């Protein structure tokens, strides 16, 4: 992940969560506003990329592309 002078941990986490949200809601638009954020934060803290975390999140919830 690209780091910039003055970017703090909260900004990096917010950017990661925004990417994660975009990926998950692209796969299942009905999940917009319904993401379980504690799970997403766990995946962030585990060091997953937003793409890998979205895959894991969708697999754990049996979500296929276009499902909700």
C-alpha positions as CSV (number, residue, x, y, z in Angstrom):
1,X,0.0,0.0,0.0
2,X,1.3,3.4,-1.0
3,X,2.2,5.7,2.0
4,X,2.4,9.4,1.9
5,X,3.9,11.8,4.4
6,X,1.1,13.0,6.7
7,X,-1.1,10.0,6.1
8,X,-1.9,8.4,9.4
9,X,-3.3,5.0,10.4
10,X,-6.9,6.1,10.4
11,X,-6.6,7.4,6.8
12,X,-5.0,4.2,5.6
13,X,-7.7,2.1,7.3
14,X,-10.5,4.4,5.9
15,X,-9.0,4.0,2.4
16,X,-8.8,0.2,2.8
17,X,-12.4,0.0,4.0
18,X,-13.6,2.1,1.2
19,X,-11.9,-0.2,-1.4
20,X,-13.4,-3.2,0.4
21,X,-16.9,-1.7,0.4
22,X,-16.6,-0.9,-3.3
23,X,-15.6,-4.5,-4.2
24,X,-18.2,-6.1,-2.0
25,X,-21.1,-3.9,-3.2
26,X,-20.0,-4.4,-6.9
27,X,-20.4,-8.1,-6.3
28,X,-23.6,-7.9,-4.5
29,X,-25.3,-4.5,-4.8
30,X,-28.0,-5.3,-2.3
31,X,-25.3,-5.4,0.4
32,X,-24.8,-1.6,0.1
33,X,-25.1,-0.3,3.6
34,X,-25.3,-3.8,5.1
35,X,-21.6,-4.8,5.5
36,X,-20.6,-6.2,8.8
37,X,-17.9,-3.7,9.7
38,X,-16.4,-5.6,12.6
39,X,-15.7,-8.4,10.2
40,X,-14.2,-6.0,7.7
41,X,-12.0,-4.4,10.3
42,X,-10.8,-7.9,11.4
43,X,-9.8,-8.7,7.9
44,X,-8.0,-5.3,7.6
45,X,-6.1,-6.0,10.9
46,X,-5.2,-9.5,9.6
47,X,-3.3,-7.9,6.8
48,X,-5.4,-9.0,3.9
49,X,-5.7,-6.9,0.7
50,X,-9.1,-5.4,0.0
51,X,-9.6,-7.9,-2.9
52,X,-8.6,-10.9,-0.8
53,X,-10.7,-9.7,2.1
54,X,-13.8,-9.2,-0.2
55,X,-13.3,-12.8,-1.5
56,X,-13.1,-14.2,2.0
57,X,-16.1,-12.1,3.2
58,X,-18.2,-13.3,0.3
59,X,-17.2,-16.9,0.6
60,X,-18.0,-16.9,4.4
61,X,-21.4,-15.6,3.7
62,X,-22.1,-17.7,0.6
63,X,-22.4,-14.6,-1.6
64,X,-22.0,-15.2,-5.4
65,X,-21.5,-12.4,-7.9
66,X,-24.8,-10.5,-8.2
67,X,-26.4,-12.2,-5.1
68,X,-27.6,-10.5,-2.0
